[in-house]
Amino acid sequence: MVLTFKKIGNLHIGFLDMLLIFFPIAFILELTHASGTLIFITSALAIVPLASIMGNATEHLSEKVGAGIGGFLNATFGNAAELIIAIIAIKEGMYHVVKASITGSIIGNILLVLGLSFFAGGLKQKCVKFNATAANLNSTMLILSASSLVVPSVIYTLVGNSSLTKSGIGDMNLKISLAIAIVLFITYILSLVFSLKSHKHLYGVGEGEMEGIEAIESWSTGKSLSVLVAATVGISFMSEFLVKSLETATKSMGMNEVFVGVIVVALVGNAAEHSTAILMARKNKMDVSVAIAIGSSSQVAMFLAPLLVFISYFIGPSPMDLTFTALETISLVFSVLLVNFISSDGETHWMEGVQLVALYIILGIAYFFIF
């Protein structure tokens, strides 16, 4: 995500560390060809602390290289767990799972995480205020990116009844998706320049926001890189186990793969970041929470999604387009519009948090039963 402050994931790393026990367990289950359901569950749980460790290593490394490169590192590794899972799924040709995880990441951040943050912060104060300018800039970027992701789906629906063959429609959508991916990627790079250099004062966290955040001992560059590489390798193994056991696990647990992509994979990949946003809201640091939730969703739509399209041309069985299902399209549109409306005034309360979470639950129910 585009941020100019530290996420301070270390505040809750102790709890997440305990989940590392599932890393060797997942390996043992995989080597002994155990139940696919058990492998899926243990590998998913193991990814959560590894993602948190990766985030911490990135933050320490950012301290050494400066704000500009540090912002790029945050953008690259902020959703690294999801990226790795998606890459493994692309290699397996499971594009529906990849697209579902993109949708799930966006709506999960702006509905569930932001909703829980508003609720947690609103319990302590009747009216919680945050930087409306930064929130509006982020939500506007989110509307742009979500609209771009919806365009290929709309075109596919409109042209689907024309004289074009299905193959023709598919080729056209691939070209449209690639062009949109390039535009989004360039816009995202420019947004980094905007938020980290030319207009960084609009995104900065004031002194009041940073008070009370405990200082942490800085890691050396060597240690940061070593931990980052180790966590990345660990997530790669766990992601491969998770994707390969996905089909078996979904059947045994009575869930469909789209629901798992939208809800489960998105939650696993962003669990550490989610807990940070809620923790900051409880400490009345709502600017931090809003930036994490909305900024992360923008990053997924404008950086992660285009990157996955590019990657599919090299490692996938075929190129991936950006055509989403009707429910995914509706989910993106409704979620982005609701968040934009709620965040426009720069203040919130716990009931608005309830409304956001309610929409997330409603969409989750729809994904569970429709597919």
N, C-alpha and C positions, 0 to 999 in steps of 0.2 A: 504494500500500500504506500501511498505518498504521505510520509510523515516526516516531521523535523524534530522529533523527540524520541526518547527511548521508551520502549514498551514495558520495560521493567518486568520481564517475565519471571525473574528470580524470586519475586515475592511469593510465588506459589509453586516453585519447583520441587519443594520437599514432598508435597503430596503426589505430584506427578511422577517423581522418582520411583515411588513404590510400584508403579505400573510396569517398570522395566523388567520385573520378574517374568512378565509374559513373553519377553523376547526369546530367552532360551527355551521356554515351554513351546512356543510356536515352532522353533527349529526342530525340537524333539518330535513333535507331532507330525511335522512334514516328513522327517526322515523315516519315521515308522509307519508312514502312510495311514495316519489316523483319520477319523471322521472329518470330512470337509467342513462341517459346521464348526467343529472345535478349532480347526486351523483358521477359519475365517474370524471367529471371535477373538482368539488370542493374538493373531497378527494385527487386527484392528486396534486392540487395546495397547499393543506394543508401539504402534505408530504414534500414539498421543504423547508419551514422554519424549520420544525421539524428536518429534516436531518441536517440542518446547526447548530441548537442548540445542537444536539447530538454530532456533530463534535467538537464544542467549548468545551462542557463539557469533552469530551475525552481528548482534548489537555490540559485543566487545570488539570485533574486528572493525566495525564502523567508527569506533572511537579513534582508531589508529590511522585511518585513511582519510578522514575529513568528512564534512557534511555532504558534499556533492556525490562522491563515490559511495559514501555510506548510505545515502538515499537510494542509489541504484542497487546496492546489495540488499537493502530492505525490500525493494521492489522485486528483486530476483528470488530471494529466499523466503519472503513473507508467506507465500502459499506453496512452498517447495514440496511439502508432503502430498498435497493434492496434485501437483504437477507430475510427480514421480508415479503416483497411482494412475493418473491419466495416460502417461507414456506407456506404461505396461499394458493398459487396456487397449491403447491404439495398436500396439504390436499384435494383440490378440484379435484385432478387428471389432472390438466391442464398443463401437462408436455411440450407441445409445446410452451406455453407462457413462462415457466421457461427457456427453452433452447433458445428461442428468446431473452429473456432479458439478458442472458449470452453473446450471440453474440452481441447484441446491446451495452452492456457495454464496450466490448472490442473494437469494431470498433468506437464507439462514442468517447472514450477517445483518441485513437491514430489517428483518422482521423479528427473529428470535433473539439475537444478541442485542440489538438496539432496543427492542422491547423490554428485555430483562434488565438492561441498563437503566432505562427510563423508570421502570418499576422499582428497582433497587434504590435509585437516587431519590425518587419521589416519596418513598416511605419516610425519609428523614426531613424533607422539606415540602411544603405545599406547592411551591413553584421553583423548578430548577432551571437555571439559565445556562446557555452555552453560546459560543461564537456563531451568530447567525450567518455572517458573511462567509466564513469558511465552510459551514454546513451547506449553505446554498450553492457554493461553488462545487463542492463534492457531489451534491445531489443533482445538479445540472449535468455534470459529467456522467453521472449514472443514467440519467434520462437519455442522453446522447448514445451511450454505449448499449443500453437495453434496447433502444429503438433500432440500432444497427443490427443487433442480434435477431430482432423480430422480422426485419425486412425479408431475408431469404425464405422464411416460413410463409409469409404472406404471399410472396411472389409464387411460391410453389403451389399454394392453394388456388390462387387466381388463375394461373396458367394450366393447372392440372386438368381442366376441362377443355382445353384448347386442342388444336389439331396436332400439337407436338407429341411425339412419342415419349414414353416414360424415360427412355434413354436420353432424349433431347432435353427434357426438363432437368434431368440429373446433371448433364454436362453444363447447362446454363447456370444452374445453382452453384456448381463448383466454381465457375468463373466469378459469379457474383460474390460468393463467400470469400474467395481469395482476395478480391478487390477490397471488400469491406474490411477484411482482416488487416490488410496493408494500411488502410486509412486509420483504423483504430490504433494500430501499433504506433504509427507516426504521431497521432494525437496524444497518445500516452507519453511518448518520449518528450513532447513539447510540454505536457502537463508537469513532468518532472522539472524541467527548466523553470516553469512558472512558479511552482510551489517551493522549490529548493534554492532558487536564485533571484529571479526578477521580482517576485511578489511573496517572498518567504515570510514577510511580516504578517500576512493575512492568515498563515497557517501556524505561526509560532504559538507555543504554549507559554502563558504568562507565568511569572514567578509564583503566583498563588496556586497555580495548577501543580507545580512541582514540589511545593512544600509538603513535608511529611513522607516523601518517597525516600526510602533508606538508600544510602550510598552502597555501592558494591565494589569490591576489589577488581581492578581492571586486569584482564588477561593479556598475556603477551601475544604478538601476532602469530607466532608459531603454535602456541596452544590453541588459539582461536581457530586457525586453519585446520589443525589436527582434529579437534572436536567436530568441526563442521564437516570434514571429509568422513569421519567415522559415523556421524549421525546420518549423513546422506547414504552411505553404504548400507547401514542398518535399515533405513526406511526403504531402500531399493529391494532388499530381500523380503521385508515384511509386505511390501506392496505386491510383489510377485506372488507371494503365498496367498494374499487376500484376493487378488484378481482370479487366480486359478481355482480357488475354492468357492468363488462367488456363485456360480451356477448351482452347485450342490447345496450350498448353505441356504440360498433363497428358496429352493424347493422344499427342503426339510423344515424350514421355519415358516413356510407359508407366505413368503414375501416375494414381490416381483423385483426384477433387476433395476427398473426405473426408480422404484421407491427407495431401494438401497442406495442408488447413485445420488438421488436428490436429498435424502435425509441422512443415511448412515455414513456414507463416504465423506460428505460435506462436514458433518459433525466431527468425525475422526480427524480429518485433515486440519481443522481449525480450532480444536478443543482448547489448546493452550492460549491462543489469541483471544478466544471467546471469554475465557475465565479472567484474563487481564482486563478486558473492557468492563465487565461486570464489577470487578474489584475496584477499578478506578471510579465507577459510578457511586459505589457505596462510600467512597472517600470524598464525595462531592467534587470529583474532577471530571465533569461531564464533557468538557471539550475533548479530553483524551478518548473517552468512550465513543463519542460521536465520530471522531476522526478514524478510529480503528474500525468501527462497524461500516460506515459508509465508504471510507477510503478503501477498505479491503474489497468490498463489492465492486467498486470501480476498477480496481486492479485486476480482478478476475475477468471482468468483461472486456477491458481494453488491453490487457497484457497477456493474461493466461490463455484466454480463448483464441486470440490470433496466433499466439505461439504454438498452440496445439494444432492449429490448421497447418501451419508451416511444417511442423514436425511430421505430420501424417503423410506428407509428400515424400518423405525419406524413409520412414520405417513402417508405415502402415501398409496393409494389403491393397489399399486404394486411398486416394485423397479423402479427407473428411470435409463435409460442408457444414454450414451453420444453420441447417434446417431443423428446427425444434418441433416437438409435437404441439398440438393445439393447447393442451393443458399447460405445458411449459411456457408457451407464449403468453397465455392469459396470466399465469403466475408472475412472470416478469413485469408485465404492464401494470397489473393491480398493485404489486408490491412497491414498485418504484414511484407510482403516483401517490400512494398513501404516505410513504416516507417523505416525499417532497412536500406534501401538504402539511404534515405534522411538524417538520423541521424548519419550515419557512419563517416562523416568528421568533426563533432563538430561545424558546422556553418550552418546558414540558412539565408533566406531572405523572403520577403513577398510573392513572387511568389510560393515558395514551400508550403506555407500555403494555397494558392489558390488551388494548385493541390490536397492536402489532403482533403480539404473541397469538392472539385469537385467530388472526388471518393465517399465521404460519401453521397452526394446528389444523385449521380447515383445509388448507392446501395439502397438508400431510395426509389427512383422511382421504382426500380425493385421489392422491397418488397411490395410496395403499389398496383402494378398492377398484379403481378404474382399469389399471393395467393388468 
